[in-house]
Amino acid sequence: MRFANPIRPLSSRVGAAICAWLGHRRLRRGDHRGAIRAFHQALRRRPGRFPQLMDMAQAHLCARELHEARRYLAQAREADP
């Protein structure tokens, strides 16, 4: 009988939190591309999460990529109506 690995969900949650923290740090320093990469990693670890979708929208707004920002805002609206 195989048991579920209790570390795997925790590791994805912690990994997503670390990526989000790095994204916020990079965004504060003006590294918009780095922030987008970090938030993208957070979304890969925990897809469809409202806070990470809003972070991506904010990073794209700061990078003046309005089309991408709107796309992530729409996804965030669907994730948490």
Buried (B, 14 or more C-beta within 10 A) or exposed (E): EEEEEEEEEEEBEEBBBBBBEBBBEBBEEEBBEBBBBBBBBBBEBBEEBEBBBBBBBBBBBBBEBEEBBEBBBEBBEEBEE
